[in-house]
Each structure stands twice: as structure tokens, then as C-alpha cells.
């Protein structure tokens, strides 16, 4: 699963499963032993759990980089490697 960004102990990843069409563009956020899935269009957590503070960091980062996330989603769906995205500072 390609890593897009890393900040404050949070790792952001996005992937495509061979032969499976994802309907909702999304990314995965990992923090310690927790993991969550966030939609790109509305930037909301749709699965999993991470601590509230880290959730707010992920949401802020995603809102700042929404166009880049969409671009990376499209790249992955077409079989290309996604581009790294600047971390939250």
C-alpha cells in the first residue's frame, strides 16, 4: 500500500485492490495500533477509529490537500503510482 504522507506519527496510505472497483475515493490513516478510512470528497471518517486529536490532524491535512488526494486516487485507479503529498506542519 503506497504511503502518501507521514506527520505527527500518522501515516497516510492509499491503495487499489486488483480486480475490485472502489466506488468512493478514500484513503487510510494509521496511528500506532489504530486505523481509519476517510473519504476524500467530504473528508469524513467512514470506518475504523483513531484518537480524536489525530483525527482532527488528518481531516485538516486532507482539506488542505484535497485536490492532490483526488489526483492520486485517479492515478492509482489507472494503475499508476501516486505522488507523495506534503505533511502537515
PyMOL commands that set and color helices and strands:
alter all, ss='L'
color gray80, all
select helices_A, chain A and resi 52-64+66-77
alter helices_A, ss='H'
color red, helices_A
select strands_A, chain A and resi 2-7+10-14+26-31+34-39+45-49
alter strands_A, ss='S'
color yellow, strands_A
deselect
rebuild
show_as cartoon
